[in-house]
Amino acid sequence: MKSLFFRISGVLLILVLVSLLLHPGWITGTATLSLNTGYGTAEAQDSNGTSTVIFKVNCYDEGKATLQGMKGIQRIETGFHYLSETDTVYYDPKLISIEEMETRLKKAGTYIDTMKKERN
């Protein structure tokens, strides 16, 4: 019985360690959890002209690094939606389009989908 307990404990410990290695944002506290299940239009716009779009990506750090520095992008938040990694991008639609961001993510090989978000 003790042997089975130690085997299961060992497997669980390995799974936790692998998860921490694959998602370093959990260690530093930079990852956010998104439970938003609302789908509507591809972008939401607030009163100051900033729009928001959420991209489902293979690696949120890679997606963030790919988009950072592009003209019109104000900030990027990394997080999760169910089991998928996401990048929430706040941008100026007068300077950059969703299609331009999608193209850049596709070239980087991290793009999966553009998630829909309800208007704010």
Secondary structure, 3 states (H helix, E strand, C coil): CHHHHHHHHHHHHHHHHHHHHHCCHHHHCCCEEECCCCCCECCEECCCCCEEEEEEECCHHHHHHHHCCCCCEEEEEEEEECCEEEEEEEECCCCCCHHHHHHHHHHHCCEEEEECECCC
